[in-house]
Amino acid sequence: MPNVVLITGCSSGLGRALAQRLHAQRDADGAPCYTVYTSARNAVSLRDLAAQGLRTVQLDVTNQKSVDSAVKKILGEANRIDILINNAGLSRVGPIVEQPMSEVEEVLNANFFGVIRVTQAVAPHMMRQRGGLVVMIGSVTSLLSAPFGAAYAASKAALLSLSDALRLELQPFGVHVTHATAGAIRTSIADNIVAGSATARYERPTSLYAPLAGMIRSSFSDNIVAGSAVARYEKPTSLYAPLADMIRARAQASQDPKVSVAAADAADQIARVIAASALPAPPPAVSRFGLGWLGGWLLGSSAAAAAPVDAAPASKDIGPMASGTSAVWRPRVPPTYFLVGGNARQYFLAGVVQKLLPSGAPANGKLAATFGLDKPVPLTMP
């Protein structure tokens, strides 16, 4: 019987690639390993996935009614959810001291509170069936926060702490939690960040008449003002105006083809970990002592290569629990954390070093120089 999977945020990028990867996976007999439910805030964006045979459901992680409705629909059709992949999220760029609270709240609502909403809706069903796997799609920014991305990094740091606590809370029920610490992955997130962030507020003024913008506005009728781009004459409101280009560049930081990997490749890495976690539970291993992916990493191997890609999930028909519950799927204990994406290991190490050394060197110096913060920023026109 295929494992039932729910993936959030499948309209594009990693969520979509992962859904297609799991949907295509077959066991030795050619039977599907997973029944994949894809979800997105805009269900129209999933039409092509439905045409490929994947299940689709409308799910907005920021809306409780939407979350409850989606989970109810899946349980009504499949009668269970075995794997939850919390992938949906967004980002906004800007210096945190000037970034509107509306943007900060938007990021935290999607990336942190949204994960809690979905997990609270799904996890109790896994707990009752005494088996399940929750995959958190995190980020190395939870350990190495870059300038102009504080809100996103904070949301991912919160997700990391949430994963650690949730792992222990679900353990007695046979439900496991793993955290995918993602590095650079090529997706459409950069375009979405720019589109969703009001970066124009940080740009340098183009007019020497900026101090007289109020007079220019008051000199004409409403119709003239409405038809004129008088905003070009207004003085800047940001102390970071000289770094406006750097703020925009922050949105593209993870998309550099020199360091990033394609979404399909990252999806393949995650799929390998899920497949390994679905095998029959082995004797106690290193991961049970809290080392997770670290043991294999130090030995020169990757948690993502722990099992063949085509390894079939264990059968749910393994007999009833002692309490008399019905047959359940008991996944193998997954790695506590694992790295995925481009330069993830380097970013992770840089973040660790940053925390251990008083000066935060060399990470702090490198990040400051990259974003033009290694020298005084000239004050803009008052």
N, C-alpha and C positions, 0 to 999 in steps of 0.2 A: 504494500500500500504506500503510495507516494506521501512524503511529508508535506504538510500544508504550510506554505510560506506567505507571509505578508510583508511587503516592502513599501515603505513610505517614500515619497518624493521620486516618482518614476517618470516624470514628464520629460526629463533629459538627463544627460550626464551619467554619473556612476550608478544611480538607482536604476535607470533604464538598462544600462549595460549588464548590471548584475541580474536583473530580472530575465533578460534574454539568455544569459549564461546558464542560470539554473534551470530555465525552461527546457534548454537543449540537452541537459544532462540525462543520460540513460544508464541503466544497470546492464549487467552482462547479458540479460535476456532481451534487451532493447526496450524495456518498460521505463516510463518516466520516473525519475527519482523524486521529483517535486511537482506539486500543484501550486503554481505561483499566482498569487493575487498582487497585481500592481495597483498602486494608488497615487493620486495626485489631487491637488486642490481643484484643478480644471480637468474634468474627466474627458473633455474633447481631445486633450493632448495624448490620450492613451488609445485612441481609436486604432492606430496602426498596430499596437501591441495586441489588441483584441483580435485583429485580423490574423495575427501570427499564432493564435491559439491560447494566449495568456488570459487569465481572468482579470477583470478591471473593476475598480470601485472608486467612487469619489470620496476623498478623505482630505480634509483640511486640518492639519495638526493644531492649528491655532483656534479651532472651533470645537467645543466639547460635543455638541449635538452631532456634528459631522463625524467625529471619531466614534461615538457610540453607535451611530447608524451603520457605519462601515463595518465595524466589528460584528454587530448583530447580523448583518447580511452574510458575512463570511461564515459565521458559526451556523447560520441557518442552512447554508448550502453544503459546507464541508464538515460541519459538526465538530470541528477542532481547529486549532492553530498550533503548529509544532515549532515554527521558527518565526521570530519577529526580527526584522532588520530595520532599525531606526536610522534612516538615511536622510530624510527631509531636513532641509535647513537653508539658510541664506546668510548673506553678509552685507555689511555696509561699511564704507570707509570714511575716515575723517579723524582729526585730532580730538581726543575724548573730551577735552576741556571746552570745546566749542560744538561738538556734535549734538544735534537736537535729541532730547530725551525720547522723542517719538521713534527715532531710528534705533536707539539703544534698546528700547523696549520691544521693538519689532524683532530684532535679532534674538533677544533672550526668549521672547514668546515662542518663536519657531524652533530654535535650537535647543532650548532647555525645557521650558514648560510644555512645549509640544511633545517632546519625548516622554515626559511624565504622563501627560494625558493618554497617549497611546499605550504606554506600558501598563498604566493602571487599568485600562480597558481589556488588555490581552492577558497579562500575567496571571490573574486569578483563575482563568480557564486552564492555563498550563499547570498551575499548582494543583488544581483538582484532578487533572489527568496524570499527575505525578511525573511530568516530563516535558521538556521544552528547552529551547535555546534562544536567547536574546542577544542580538549582535548590535553593538553600538558603533556607528560610524563617527569616530572622533577625528582629532587633528593634532599634529605635532605642535600647533600653536598653543595647545594646552600647557606645553612645557617651554616653548620658545615663542614668546609674544613679540610680534614686530610692530613698529610704529604705525599709526594710522589704522590699525585693525584691532584696537583694544576690545571693542564690544564683541566681536566674533571670537577672539581668543578667550575672553572671560566666559562666554557661553560654552566653549569647548572644555575649559578647565572645570567648569561646573559639571559638565557631562562626565568627565573623568572621575570626579569624586562621587557622583551619583552611581556610576557603574561599580565602583569599589564597594559601596554600601549595599547596593542591590544584589550584588553577587553573593554576599553573605546572607542576606535576608531570604533569598530564594533557594539557597543550597539545601535546606532540610526538605524541600518539596521536589527535589530532583530536577530543578530548573537551573540552567547554567547561563552565565553572562560572560561575553567576551568583548573586548574593546579593540576595534581596528584603528590604530593610530596612523592616520593618513598623512603622507607627505604631499608632494606636488602631483596633481592629477589634472590632465587636460580635459576640461569640461566647458560648458557655457557660463559658469559661475561668474567669470570676470565681466562679461557683458551684462549680466543681471545685477552685479554690484554697482556698476557705473549707472545703469538705468534707474536703480532704486535709491542711489545716493545723490543728494543735492550738492554735488561737488562744486558747482558754480559759485557757491558762497565763499569758497576759499581762493578764488582766482584774483589775480592782480587787476586793478582797474586799468582801463585803456584810455582814459581821458584826463587831461590836466585840469579839467573843470570839475573834477569830482567834488571839491568842497562846495561848489555852487549848485549841486544837483537839486537841492530843495527849491532854489530860486527858479531853475529851469522848469521844474514841474509846475510851480505856482503861476508862471507867466502865461500859460496857455489854457484853453478850455479843455473840458473832459474829452471831447472828441479828438482833439489834437494829441493829447497825452496818450489816449488809447491807441492811436495809430503810429505813435513814435516810440522807438526803442530807447526811451529816456533812461532806462536802467544802466546804460553804458556810461552815464555821467555820474552815477552815484558812487559815493566813497565806499571802500571795502569795509566789511565788518569783521574780517578775520585777521588776526595777528600772524597767521600762517600763509598769508597771500603769496609771499615769495616762494613758498614750497608747494604751490598748487599743483604743479606738474608732478611732484613727488607723490602727492596724495592720490592723484589719478593713477600713477604708476603702481601704487600699492595694490590696486584692484587686479593688475595683470601679473603680480609677482609669482603666482603659482602656475602660470601658463607658459613659462619659458620652455621651449622645446628641448633646451640643453639639459634641463634637470627634471622635467615632468614626464609622466608616462601616460599613455592613452587610457581612457576610462575602461575600455575593454580589457586591457592588461591588468589594471587594478581589480576589476571585477573577477578576473580569473584567479588572482591571488586569494581574494576573500572566499570564492567558491571552494578552493582547495581546503581552506580551514574548516568551512562548514561541512564538507564531505568527510574530513578526518574526524570531526566531532560527532558525526552520525554513525560511526563504526561501533561495534560492541565494545563496552567498557573494558580496557585492559587492566592488568595488575597495577597497583599504585605506582605512579611515575613521578618524574621531576616536577611536573606541573602541579601536582597535589601539594607540594611544599611551597607554593607561592611564586616559583620562579617563572612559570608560564613560558613565554617565547624566549626569555632571557637565556635559559640554559642552552637551548639549541643555537641561539644567536652567538653566544660566546664560543660554542664549539664549531662555529663556522657554517651552521646549517640554518634553515629558515622554517619557522612554524608553518608557513604556507606550503611547504613541501613535505609535510608530515605524512601525507597519504596520496595515493594516485588520484588524479582528477576524477576518474570515472568510478571511484569507490562508491558502492551502493550503500545508502543508509540502512541501518539495522531494521529489521522488521518490527512493527509494533506488536505483533502477536507473540509476546514473550511470557504470557501468563499473568494472572491477577496478582495484585499486591496483597500482602498479608492482611491488610485491613478490609479486603474484599472488594476493592475497586476494580474497574474493568482493565483490560490489557492496555498497556501504555508503551510509549516510545521513550526509552531512556538513552539520551545521547552520551557519548563519551565526554569526559571532562575536557573542555576546550582550553586553549591557552588563555591565560588571564588577559594578556595584551599581545598584539602582534603588529608589526610594521607593514605598511603597504604604501605603494606610490614612490615617486622619485625623491631621492635624497632623504628619505625618512630617517635613516640611521644617523646621518650627519646632523640633521636638525635636532634629533633626539639628544645626541651627545652634546651638542652646543647648548641646549637647554639645561642639561644636567650641570655642565661646567659653569654656566651662567649663575646657577643657584649656589654652587659650592664655593666659588671664589668671591672674595669681598668686592672686587672691582667689577665682577661679571665679565672679565676679559677671557677670550677675545670676542665673545659674542656681542657684548654691548658696543664695543668700538666698531665692529664690522657693520652692525645694524645701523648705528648712527651715521656712519659714512655713506652707506647705501642710500639712505633717505635724506641726506643733506642736513643732518642734525649734529654733525661733528664740529660745527662752528656757529657763532652767534647768528641768529636770524635778524636781518635788518627790519626795523620797524616800518610799517607801511605809513602812507600819508595820513595824518590825523584828520 
